[in-house]
């Protein structure tokens, strides 16, 4: 269970950098330092992000966060937006994701959407490593797309996405792409957009959700 606290710490790092988050940074750093789910290079890059947040001016950090994650699809933290945009298919996919949460007895406690990445990480922090790796692996191509968009912008937040790919046991980010021009903001997987992101809950299997690979 100690390792699964890593997911909660990474979710916190993707939260709005208000004074409460900044105050919690030492605790977050302590959890991440003990995690066995990542290699030394991921730990090192996360320390850079932690130091950046700790040293930054509060208003500047908040403005940077909004610019990165609330404006434009390339780095949106709402995962299904990368595939479905604002179409009705996204609503269907979110209903299916809520079914997965409900089958595990887990309910949203905030006003965030179910496909918001920190929300998914909070959910996974209560699950076992097998389910965690399956779900993160299913959306690894989205995580990589967001992470490499952040790399191109020189953002230390890319470290969180590299860490998530490491936990999923998927190939990491291409750090050599720093400073390259951004790619056009289009859905990154047209084929996946034509079908639900996750399979419905299989009640015959005791309510265990059957994940459909996001490939």
Biotite code that builds the C-alpha atoms (Angstrom):
import biotite.structure as struc

atoms = struc.array([
    struc.Atom([0.000, 0.000, 0.000], chain_id="A", res_id=1, res_name="UNK", atom_name="CA", element="C"),
    struc.Atom([2.953, 2.332, 0.555], chain_id="A", res_id=2, res_name="UNK", atom_name="CA", element="C"),
    struc.Atom([3.707, 2.216, -3.157], chain_id="A", res_id=3, res_name="UNK", atom_name="CA", element="C"),
    struc.Atom([0.124, 3.071, -4.038], chain_id="A", res_id=4, res_name="UNK", atom_name="CA", element="C"),
    struc.Atom([0.494, 6.324, -2.102], chain_id="A", res_id=5, res_name="UNK", atom_name="CA", element="C"),
    struc.Atom([2.732, 7.285, -5.018], chain_id="A", res_id=6, res_name="UNK", atom_name="CA", element="C"),
    struc.Atom([-0.382, 7.667, -7.176], chain_id="A", res_id=7, res_name="UNK", atom_name="CA", element="C"),
    struc.Atom([-1.963, 10.037, -4.656], chain_id="A", res_id=8, res_name="UNK", atom_name="CA", element="C"),
    struc.Atom([1.237, 12.084, -4.492], chain_id="A", res_id=9, res_name="UNK", atom_name="CA", element="C"),
    struc.Atom([1.419, 12.348, -8.283], chain_id="A", res_id=10, res_name="UNK", atom_name="CA", element="C"),
    struc.Atom([-2.254, 13.326, -8.393], chain_id="A", res_id=11, res_name="UNK", atom_name="CA", element="C"),
    struc.Atom([-1.530, 16.087, -5.890], chain_id="A", res_id=12, res_name="UNK", atom_name="CA", element="C"),
    struc.Atom([1.336, 17.416, -8.019], chain_id="A", res_id=13, res_name="UNK", atom_name="CA", element="C"),
    struc.Atom([-1.101, 17.807, -10.922], chain_id="A", res_id=14, res_name="UNK", atom_name="CA", element="C"),
    struc.Atom([-3.453, 19.832, -8.739], chain_id="A", res_id=15, res_name="UNK", atom_name="CA", element="C"),
    struc.Atom([-3.871, 23.587, -8.793], chain_id="A", res_id=16, res_name="UNK", atom_name="CA", element="C"),
    struc.Atom([-0.816, 25.058, -7.018], chain_id="A", res_id=17, res_name="UNK", atom_name="CA", element="C"),
    struc.Atom([-2.697, 26.871, -4.276], chain_id="A", res_id=18, res_name="UNK", atom_name="CA", element="C"),
    struc.Atom([-1.160, 27.559, -0.831], chain_id="A", res_id=19, res_name="UNK", atom_name="CA", element="C"),
    struc.Atom([-2.513, 24.262, 0.507], chain_id="A", res_id=20, res_name="UNK", atom_name="CA", element="C"),
    struc.Atom([-0.625, 22.289, -2.134], chain_id="A", res_id=21, res_name="UNK", atom_name="CA", element="C"),
    struc.Atom([2.579, 24.265, -1.617], chain_id="A", res_id=22, res_name="UNK", atom_name="CA", element="C"),
    struc.Atom([2.351, 23.590, 2.121], chain_id="A", res_id=23, res_name="UNK", atom_name="CA", element="C"),
    struc.Atom([1.979, 19.870, 1.440], chain_id="A", res_id=24, res_name="UNK", atom_name="CA", element="C"),
    struc.Atom([5.048, 19.646, -0.836], chain_id="A", res_id=25, res_name="UNK", atom_name="CA", element="C"),
    struc.Atom([7.409, 18.271, 1.868], chain_id="A", res_id=26, res_name="UNK", atom_name="CA", element="C"),
    struc.Atom([4.953, 15.456, 2.608], chain_id="A", res_id=27, res_name="UNK", atom_name="CA", element="C"),
    struc.Atom([4.507, 14.750, -1.106], chain_id="A", res_id=28, res_name="UNK", atom_name="CA", element="C"),
    struc.Atom([8.279, 14.692, -1.557], chain_id="A", res_id=29, res_name="UNK", atom_name="CA", element="C"),
    struc.Atom([8.615, 12.216, 1.306], chain_id="A", res_id=30, res_name="UNK", atom_name="CA", element="C"),
    struc.Atom([6.089, 9.827, -0.217], chain_id="A", res_id=31, res_name="UNK", atom_name="CA", element="C"),
    struc.Atom([7.728, 9.972, -3.638], chain_id="A", res_id=32, res_name="UNK", atom_name="CA", element="C"),
    struc.Atom([11.212, 9.496, -2.206], chain_id="A", res_id=33, res_name="UNK", atom_name="CA", element="C"),
    struc.Atom([10.111, 6.166, -0.716], chain_id="A", res_id=34, res_name="UNK", atom_name="CA", element="C"),
    struc.Atom([8.369, 4.905, -3.850], chain_id="A", res_id=35, res_name="UNK", atom_name="CA", element="C"),
    struc.Atom([9.739, 1.757, -5.434], chain_id="A", res_id=36, res_name="UNK", atom_name="CA", element="C"),
    struc.Atom([7.636, 2.135, -8.576], chain_id="A", res_id=37, res_name="UNK", atom_name="CA", element="C"),
    struc.Atom([10.069, 4.398, -10.412], chain_id="A", res_id=38, res_name="UNK", atom_name="CA", element="C"),
    struc.Atom([13.694, 4.408, -11.497], chain_id="A", res_id=39, res_name="UNK", atom_name="CA", element="C"),
    struc.Atom([16.267, 6.972, -10.272], chain_id="A", res_id=40, res_name="UNK", atom_name="CA", element="C"),
    struc.Atom([15.813, 9.143, -13.367], chain_id="A", res_id=41, res_name="UNK", atom_name="CA", element="C"),
    struc.Atom([12.108, 9.576, -12.641], chain_id="A", res_id=42, res_name="UNK", atom_name="CA", element="C"),
    struc.Atom([12.861, 10.405, -9.021], chain_id="A", res_id=43, res_name="UNK", atom_name="CA", element="C"),
    struc.Atom([15.392, 13.009, -10.129], chain_id="A", res_id=44, res_name="UNK", atom_name="CA", element="C"),
    struc.Atom([13.003, 14.768, -12.493], chain_id="A", res_id=45, res_name="UNK", atom_name="CA", element="C"),
    struc.Atom([10.250, 14.803, -9.876], chain_id="A", res_id=46, res_name="UNK", atom_name="CA", element="C"),
    struc.Atom([12.654, 16.472, -7.440], chain_id="A", res_id=47, res_name="UNK", atom_name="CA", element="C"),
    struc.Atom([13.208, 19.201, -10.040], chain_id="A", res_id=48, res_name="UNK", atom_name="CA", element="C"),
    struc.Atom([9.434, 19.774, -10.245], chain_id="A", res_id=49, res_name="UNK", atom_name="CA", element="C"),
    struc.Atom([9.098, 19.807, -6.462], chain_id="A", res_id=50, res_name="UNK", atom_name="CA", element="C"),
    struc.Atom([11.907, 22.340, -6.139], chain_id="A", res_id=51, res_name="UNK", atom_name="CA", element="C"),
    struc.Atom([10.366, 24.467, -8.891], chain_id="A", res_id=52, res_name="UNK", atom_name="CA", element="C"),
    struc.Atom([7.009, 24.546, -7.106], chain_id="A", res_id=53, res_name="UNK", atom_name="CA", element="C"),
    struc.Atom([8.622, 25.217, -3.748], chain_id="A", res_id=54, res_name="UNK", atom_name="CA", element="C"),
    struc.Atom([10.651, 28.155, -5.048], chain_id="A", res_id=55, res_name="UNK", atom_name="CA", element="C"),
    struc.Atom([8.029, 29.678, -7.327], chain_id="A", res_id=56, res_name="UNK", atom_name="CA", element="C"),
    struc.Atom([5.908, 32.738, -6.687], chain_id="A", res_id=57, res_name="UNK", atom_name="CA", element="C"),
    struc.Atom([2.333, 31.738, -5.886], chain_id="A", res_id=58, res_name="UNK", atom_name="CA", element="C"),
    struc.Atom([0.649, 33.913, -8.516], chain_id="A", res_id=59, res_name="UNK", atom_name="CA", element="C"),
    struc.Atom([3.176, 32.954, -11.188], chain_id="A", res_id=60, res_name="UNK", atom_name="CA", element="C"),
    struc.Atom([2.687, 29.269, -10.433], chain_id="A", res_id=61, res_name="UNK", atom_name="CA", element="C"),
    struc.Atom([-1.075, 29.607, -10.696], chain_id="A", res_id=62, res_name="UNK", atom_name="CA", element="C"),
    struc.Atom([-0.901, 31.523, -13.987], chain_id="A", res_id=63, res_name="UNK", atom_name="CA", element="C"),
    struc.Atom([1.510, 28.957, -15.431], chain_id="A", res_id=64, res_name="UNK", atom_name="CA", element="C"),
    struc.Atom([-0.774, 26.111, -14.371], chain_id="A", res_id=65, res_name="UNK", atom_name="CA", element="C"),
    struc.Atom([-3.787, 27.690, -16.062], chain_id="A", res_id=66, res_name="UNK", atom_name="CA", element="C"),
    struc.Atom([-1.799, 28.341, -19.240], chain_id="A", res_id=67, res_name="UNK", atom_name="CA", element="C"),
    struc.Atom([-0.591, 24.727, -19.335], chain_id="A", res_id=68, res_name="UNK", atom_name="CA", element="C"),
    struc.Atom([-3.628, 22.720, -18.370], chain_id="A", res_id=69, res_name="UNK", atom_name="CA", element="C"),
    struc.Atom([-6.719, 24.871, -18.859], chain_id="A", res_id=70, res_name="UNK", atom_name="CA", element="C"),
    struc.Atom([-6.041, 26.363, -22.292], chain_id="A", res_id=71, res_name="UNK", atom_name="CA", element="C"),
    struc.Atom([-5.773, 24.070, -25.285], chain_id="A", res_id=72, res_name="UNK", atom_name="CA", element="C"),
    struc.Atom([-6.205, 20.367, -25.742], chain_id="A", res_id=73, res_name="UNK", atom_name="CA", element="C"),
    struc.Atom([-2.544, 19.311, -26.080], chain_id="A", res_id=74, res_name="UNK", atom_name="CA", element="C"),
    struc.Atom([-1.925, 19.381, -22.332], chain_id="A", res_id=75, res_name="UNK", atom_name="CA", element="C"),
    struc.Atom([-5.468, 19.045, -21.000], chain_id="A", res_id=76, res_name="UNK", atom_name="CA", element="C"),
    struc.Atom([-5.717, 16.801, -17.944], chain_id="A", res_id=77, res_name="UNK", atom_name="CA", element="C"),
    struc.Atom([-9.142, 15.567, -19.086], chain_id="A", res_id=78, res_name="UNK", atom_name="CA", element="C"),
    struc.Atom([-8.064, 12.392, -20.851], chain_id="A", res_id=79, res_name="UNK", atom_name="CA", element="C"),
    struc.Atom([-11.055, 11.746, -23.066], chain_id="A", res_id=80, res_name="UNK", atom_name="CA", element="C"),
    struc.Atom([-10.826, 15.265, -24.500], chain_id="A", res_id=81, res_name="UNK", atom_name="CA", element="C"),
    struc.Atom([-7.709, 14.105, -26.339], chain_id="A", res_id=82, res_name="UNK", atom_name="CA", element="C"),
    struc.Atom([-9.719, 11.473, -28.175], chain_id="A", res_id=83, res_name="UNK", atom_name="CA", element="C"),
    struc.Atom([-13.323, 12.615, -28.300], chain_id="A", res_id=84, res_name="UNK", atom_name="CA", element="C"),
    struc.Atom([-13.012, 16.384, -28.033], chain_id="A", res_id=85, res_name="UNK", atom_name="CA", element="C"),
    struc.Atom([-16.377, 17.759, -26.939], chain_id="A", res_id=86, res_name="UNK", atom_name="CA", element="C"),
    struc.Atom([-18.436, 15.175, -28.821], chain_id="A", res_id=87, res_name="UNK", atom_name="CA", element="C"),
    struc.Atom([-21.180, 13.058, -27.265], chain_id="A", res_id=88, res_name="UNK", atom_name="CA", element="C"),
    struc.Atom([-18.821, 10.083, -27.412], chain_id="A", res_id=89, res_name="UNK", atom_name="CA", element="C"),
    struc.Atom([-16.857, 11.644, -24.588], chain_id="A", res_id=90, res_name="UNK", atom_name="CA", element="C"),
    struc.Atom([-19.963, 11.637, -22.396], chain_id="A", res_id=91, res_name="UNK", atom_name="CA", element="C"),
    struc.Atom([-20.509, 7.945, -23.105], chain_id="A", res_id=92, res_name="UNK", atom_name="CA", element="C"),
    struc.Atom([-16.895, 7.166, -22.261], chain_id="A", res_id=93, res_name="UNK", atom_name="CA", element="C"),
    struc.Atom([-17.164, 9.067, -18.971], chain_id="A", res_id=94, res_name="UNK", atom_name="CA", element="C"),
    struc.Atom([-20.293, 7.141, -18.004], chain_id="A", res_id=95, res_name="UNK", atom_name="CA", element="C"),
    struc.Atom([-18.385, 3.897, -18.553], chain_id="A", res_id=96, res_name="UNK", atom_name="CA", element="C"),
    struc.Atom([-15.512, 5.174, -16.444], chain_id="A", res_id=97, res_name="UNK", atom_name="CA", element="C"),
    struc.Atom([-17.942, 6.082, -13.669], chain_id="A", res_id=98, res_name="UNK", atom_name="CA", element="C"),
    struc.Atom([-19.263, 2.525, -13.854], chain_id="A", res_id=99, res_name="UNK", atom_name="CA", element="C"),
    struc.Atom([-15.740, 1.248, -13.232], chain_id="A", res_id=100, res_name="UNK", atom_name="CA", element="C"),
    struc.Atom([-15.402, 3.525, -10.218], chain_id="A", res_id=101, res_name="UNK", atom_name="CA", element="C"),
    struc.Atom([-18.821, 2.495, -8.892], chain_id="A", res_id=102, res_name="UNK", atom_name="CA", element="C"),
    struc.Atom([-18.090, -1.219, -9.325], chain_id="A", res_id=103, res_name="UNK", atom_name="CA", element="C"),
    struc.Atom([-15.117, -0.752, -7.006], chain_id="A", res_id=104, res_name="UNK", atom_name="CA", element="C"),
    struc.Atom([-17.250, 1.132, -4.475], chain_id="A", res_id=105, res_name="UNK", atom_name="CA", element="C"),
    struc.Atom([-15.467, 4.401, -5.225], chain_id="A", res_id=106, res_name="UNK", atom_name="CA", element="C"),
    struc.Atom([-17.316, 7.678, -5.709], chain_id="A", res_id=107, res_name="UNK", atom_name="CA", element="C"),
    struc.Atom([-16.221, 11.109, -6.879], chain_id="A", res_id=108, res_name="UNK", atom_name="CA", element="C"),
    struc.Atom([-15.998, 13.575, -4.015], chain_id="A", res_id=109, res_name="UNK", atom_name="CA", element="C"),
    struc.Atom([-15.118, 16.672, -6.052], chain_id="A", res_id=110, res_name="UNK", atom_name="CA", element="C"),
    struc.Atom([-16.658, 18.554, -8.919], chain_id="A", res_id=111, res_name="UNK", atom_name="CA", element="C"),
    struc.Atom([-14.046, 17.233, -11.351], chain_id="A", res_id=112, res_name="UNK", atom_name="CA", element="C"),
    struc.Atom([-14.975, 15.047, -14.296], chain_id="A", res_id=113, res_name="UNK", atom_name="CA", element="C"),
    struc.Atom([-14.259, 11.298, -14.069], chain_id="A", res_id=114, res_name="UNK", atom_name="CA", element="C"),
    struc.Atom([-11.708, 11.474, -16.897], chain_id="A", res_id=115, res_name="UNK", atom_name="CA", element="C"),
    struc.Atom([-9.688, 14.170, -15.098], chain_id="A", res_id=116, res_name="UNK", atom_name="CA", element="C"),
    struc.Atom([-6.279, 12.560, -14.632], chain_id="A", res_id=117, res_name="UNK", atom_name="CA", element="C"),
    struc.Atom([-5.823, 13.456, -10.920], chain_id="A", res_id=118, res_name="UNK", atom_name="CA", element="C"),
    struc.Atom([-9.248, 11.898, -10.261], chain_id="A", res_id=119, res_name="UNK", atom_name="CA", element="C"),
    struc.Atom([-8.219, 8.667, -11.982], chain_id="A", res_id=120, res_name="UNK", atom_name="CA", element="C"),
    struc.Atom([-4.973, 8.615, -10.012], chain_id="A", res_id=121, res_name="UNK", atom_name="CA", element="C"),
    struc.Atom([-6.871, 9.075, -6.744], chain_id="A", res_id=122, res_name="UNK", atom_name="CA", element="C"),
    struc.Atom([-9.013, 6.085, -7.709], chain_id="A", res_id=123, res_name="UNK", atom_name="CA", element="C"),
    struc.Atom([-5.979, 3.992, -8.627], chain_id="A", res_id=124, res_name="UNK", atom_name="CA", element="C"),
    struc.Atom([-4.321, 4.843, -5.313], chain_id="A", res_id=125, res_name="UNK", atom_name="CA", element="C"),
    struc.Atom([-7.007, 2.666, -3.703], chain_id="A", res_id=126, res_name="UNK", atom_name="CA", element="C"),
    struc.Atom([-6.527, -0.256, -6.105], chain_id="A", res_id=127, res_name="UNK", atom_name="CA", element="C"),
    struc.Atom([-3.835, -2.893, -6.530], chain_id="A", res_id=128, res_name="UNK", atom_name="CA", element="C"),
    struc.Atom([-0.796, -2.539, -8.736], chain_id="A", res_id=129, res_name="UNK", atom_name="CA", element="C"),
    struc.Atom([-2.189, -4.903, -11.369], chain_id="A", res_id=130, res_name="UNK", atom_name="CA", element="C"),
    struc.Atom([-5.284, -2.792, -12.022], chain_id="A", res_id=131, res_name="UNK", atom_name="CA", element="C"),
    struc.Atom([-3.165, 0.345, -11.836], chain_id="A", res_id=132, res_name="UNK", atom_name="CA", element="C"),
    struc.Atom([-0.772, -0.848, -14.514], chain_id="A", res_id=133, res_name="UNK", atom_name="CA", element="C"),
    struc.Atom([-3.620, -2.039, -16.729], chain_id="A", res_id=134, res_name="UNK", atom_name="CA", element="C"),
    struc.Atom([-5.497, 1.263, -16.607], chain_id="A", res_id=135, res_name="UNK", atom_name="CA", element="C"),
    struc.Atom([-2.384, 3.404, -16.995], chain_id="A", res_id=136, res_name="UNK", atom_name="CA", element="C"),
    struc.Atom([-1.201, 1.126, -19.783], chain_id="A", res_id=137, res_name="UNK", atom_name="CA", element="C"),
    struc.Atom([-4.544, 1.523, -21.571], chain_id="A", res_id=138, res_name="UNK", atom_name="CA", element="C"),
    struc.Atom([-4.078, 5.298, -21.693], chain_id="A", res_id=139, res_name="UNK", atom_name="CA", element="C"),
    struc.Atom([-0.273, 5.315, -22.012], chain_id="A", res_id=140, res_name="UNK", atom_name="CA", element="C"),
    struc.Atom([-0.404, 6.874, -25.486], chain_id="A", res_id=141, res_name="UNK", atom_name="CA", element="C"),
    struc.Atom([-2.425, 9.788, -24.095], chain_id="A", res_id=142, res_name="UNK", atom_name="CA", element="C"),
    struc.Atom([-0.062, 10.211, -21.147], chain_id="A", res_id=143, res_name="UNK", atom_name="CA", element="C"),
    struc.Atom([2.885, 10.194, -23.540], chain_id="A", res_id=144, res_name="UNK", atom_name="CA", element="C"),
    struc.Atom([1.230, 12.758, -25.828], chain_id="A", res_id=145, res_name="UNK", atom_name="CA", element="C"),
    struc.Atom([0.608, 15.141, -22.918], chain_id="A", res_id=146, res_name="UNK", atom_name="CA", element="C"),
    struc.Atom([4.041, 14.515, -21.439], chain_id="A", res_id=147, res_name="UNK", atom_name="CA", element="C"),
    struc.Atom([5.884, 15.167, -24.669], chain_id="A", res_id=148, res_name="UNK", atom_name="CA", element="C"),
    struc.Atom([3.858, 18.340, -25.264], chain_id="A", res_id=149, res_name="UNK", atom_name="CA", element="C"),
    struc.Atom([5.113, 19.457, -21.843], chain_id="A", res_id=150, res_name="UNK", atom_name="CA", element="C"),
    struc.Atom([8.673, 18.433, -22.736], chain_id="A", res_id=151, res_name="UNK", atom_name="CA", element="C"),
    struc.Atom([8.499, 20.591, -25.862], chain_id="A", res_id=152, res_name="UNK", atom_name="CA", element="C"),
    struc.Atom([7.422, 23.509, -23.695], chain_id="A", res_id=153, res_name="UNK", atom_name="CA", element="C"),
    struc.Atom([10.240, 22.910, -21.235], chain_id="A", res_id=154, res_name="UNK", atom_name="CA", element="C"),
    struc.Atom([7.787, 22.303, -18.393], chain_id="A", res_id=155, res_name="UNK", atom_name="CA", element="C"),
    struc.Atom([8.956, 20.376, -15.313], chain_id="A", res_id=156, res_name="UNK", atom_name="CA", element="C"),
    struc.Atom([5.414, 18.937, -15.065], chain_id="A", res_id=157, res_name="UNK", atom_name="CA", element="C"),
    struc.Atom([6.495, 16.467, -17.757], chain_id="A", res_id=158, res_name="UNK", atom_name="CA", element="C"),
    struc.Atom([8.187, 14.535, -14.938], chain_id="A", res_id=159, res_name="UNK", atom_name="CA", element="C"),
    struc.Atom([4.794, 13.399, -13.614], chain_id="A", res_id=160, res_name="UNK", atom_name="CA", element="C"),
    struc.Atom([3.876, 11.835, -16.958], chain_id="A", res_id=161, res_name="UNK", atom_name="CA", element="C"),
    struc.Atom([7.249, 10.126, -17.273], chain_id="A", res_id=162, res_name="UNK", atom_name="CA", element="C"),
    struc.Atom([6.702, 8.692, -13.784], chain_id="A", res_id=163, res_name="UNK", atom_name="CA", element="C"),
    struc.Atom([3.236, 7.411, -14.720], chain_id="A", res_id=164, res_name="UNK", atom_name="CA", element="C"),
    struc.Atom([4.611, 5.720, -17.824], chain_id="A", res_id=165, res_name="UNK", atom_name="CA", element="C"),
    struc.Atom([7.285, 4.093, -15.672], chain_id="A", res_id=166, res_name="UNK", atom_name="CA", element="C"),
    struc.Atom([4.622, 2.799, -13.280], chain_id="A", res_id=167, res_name="UNK", atom_name="CA", element="C"),
    struc.Atom([2.677, 1.440, -16.265], chain_id="A", res_id=168, res_name="UNK", atom_name="CA", element="C"),
    struc.Atom([5.898, -0.256, -17.440], chain_id="A", res_id=169, res_name="UNK", atom_name="CA", element="C"),
    struc.Atom([5.536, 1.589, -20.745], chain_id="A", res_id=170, res_name="UNK", atom_name="CA", element="C"),
    struc.Atom([8.250, 3.403, -22.739], chain_id="A", res_id=171, res_name="UNK", atom_name="CA", element="C"),
    struc.Atom([9.047, 6.791, -21.254], chain_id="A", res_id=172, res_name="UNK", atom_name="CA", element="C"),
    struc.Atom([9.120, 10.270, -22.755], chain_id="A", res_id=173, res_name="UNK", atom_name="CA", element="C"),
    struc.Atom([11.486, 11.422, -25.464], chain_id="A", res_id=174, res_name="UNK", atom_name="CA", element="C"),
    struc.Atom([13.376, 14.093, -23.538], chain_id="A", res_id=175, res_name="UNK", atom_name="CA", element="C"),
    struc.Atom([15.365, 15.032, -26.658], chain_id="A", res_id=176, res_name="UNK", atom_name="CA", element="C"),
    struc.Atom([12.251, 16.780, -28.013], chain_id="A", res_id=177, res_name="UNK", atom_name="CA", element="C"),
    struc.Atom([12.576, 19.724, -25.613], chain_id="A", res_id=178, res_name="UNK", atom_name="CA", element="C"),
    struc.Atom([12.212, 22.998, -27.465], chain_id="A", res_id=179, res_name="UNK", atom_name="CA", element="C"),
    struc.Atom([10.836, 21.498, -30.690], chain_id="A", res_id=180, res_name="UNK", atom_name="CA", element="C"),
    struc.Atom([7.764, 23.150, -32.263], chain_id="A", res_id=181, res_name="UNK", atom_name="CA", element="C"),
    struc.Atom([4.383, 21.958, -30.937], chain_id="A", res_id=182, res_name="UNK", atom_name="CA", element="C"),
    struc.Atom([2.357, 19.582, -33.063], chain_id="A", res_id=183, res_name="UNK", atom_name="CA", element="C"),
    struc.Atom([-1.192, 20.482, -34.199], chain_id="A", res_id=184, res_name="UNK", atom_name="CA", element="C"),
    struc.Atom([-3.840, 19.790, -31.565], chain_id="A", res_id=185, res_name="UNK", atom_name="CA", element="C"),
    struc.Atom([-5.835, 16.926, -33.092], chain_id="A", res_id=186, res_name="UNK", atom_name="CA", element="C"),
    struc.Atom([-7.207, 13.715, -31.582], chain_id="A", res_id=187, res_name="UNK", atom_name="CA", element="C"),
    struc.Atom([-4.276, 11.379, -31.035], chain_id="A", res_id=188, res_name="UNK", atom_name="CA", element="C"),
    struc.Atom([-6.163, 8.167, -31.738], chain_id="A", res_id=189, res_name="UNK", atom_name="CA", element="C"),
    struc.Atom([-8.944, 8.394, -34.308], chain_id="A", res_id=190, res_name="UNK", atom_name="CA", element="C"),
    struc.Atom([-9.622, 4.666, -34.191], chain_id="A", res_id=191, res_name="UNK", atom_name="CA", element="C"),
    struc.Atom([-10.198, 4.697, -30.421], chain_id="A", res_id=192, res_name="UNK", atom_name="CA", element="C"),
    struc.Atom([-12.614, 7.609, -30.784], chain_id="A", res_id=193, res_name="UNK", atom_name="CA", element="C"),
    struc.Atom([-15.030, 5.284, -32.565], chain_id="A", res_id=194, res_name="UNK", atom_name="CA", element="C"),
    struc.Atom([-15.430, 2.930, -29.612], chain_id="A", res_id=195, res_name="UNK", atom_name="CA", element="C"),
    struc.Atom([-15.820, 3.201, -25.827], chain_id="A", res_id=196, res_name="UNK", atom_name="CA", element="C"),
    struc.Atom([-12.618, 3.795, -23.910], chain_id="A", res_id=197, res_name="UNK", atom_name="CA", element="C"),
    struc.Atom([-13.385, 1.095, -21.375], chain_id="A", res_id=198, res_name="UNK", atom_name="CA", element="C"),
    struc.Atom([-15.502, -2.017, -21.647], chain_id="A", res_id=199, res_name="UNK", atom_name="CA", element="C"),
    struc.Atom([-18.601, -2.083, -19.437], chain_id="A", res_id=200, res_name="UNK", atom_name="CA", element="C"),
    struc.Atom([-18.484, -3.742, -16.034], chain_id="A", res_id=201, res_name="UNK", atom_name="CA", element="C"),
    struc.Atom([-18.832, -7.493, -16.396], chain_id="A", res_id=202, res_name="UNK", atom_name="CA", element="C"),
    struc.Atom([-21.385, -8.449, -13.722], chain_id="A", res_id=203, res_name="UNK", atom_name="CA", element="C"),
    struc.Atom([-20.848, -12.129, -14.445], chain_id="A", res_id=204, res_name="UNK", atom_name="CA", element="C"),
    struc.Atom([-17.252, -11.685, -13.326], chain_id="A", res_id=205, res_name="UNK", atom_name="CA", element="C"),
    struc.Atom([-18.309, -10.364, -9.947], chain_id="A", res_id=206, res_name="UNK", atom_name="CA", element="C"),
    struc.Atom([-18.522, -6.744, -11.040], chain_id="A", res_id=207, res_name="UNK", atom_name="CA", element="C"),
    struc.Atom([-14.859, -6.534, -12.044], chain_id="A", res_id=208, res_name="UNK", atom_name="CA", element="C"),
    struc.Atom([-14.434, -4.040, -14.890], chain_id="A", res_id=209, res_name="UNK", atom_name="CA", element="C"),
    struc.Atom([-13.010, -5.377, -18.119], chain_id="A", res_id=210, res_name="UNK", atom_name="CA", element="C"),
    struc.Atom([-10.651, -2.801, -19.596], chain_id="A", res_id=211, res_name="UNK", atom_name="CA", element="C"),
    struc.Atom([-10.557, -2.293, -23.326], chain_id="A", res_id=212, res_name="UNK", atom_name="CA", element="C"),
    struc.Atom([-6.989, -1.474, -24.413], chain_id="A", res_id=213, res_name="UNK", atom_name="CA", element="C"),
    struc.Atom([-6.613, 2.103, -25.611], chain_id="A", res_id=214, res_name="UNK", atom_name="CA", element="C"),
    struc.Atom([-4.583, 1.151, -28.661], chain_id="A", res_id=215, res_name="UNK", atom_name="CA", element="C"),
])
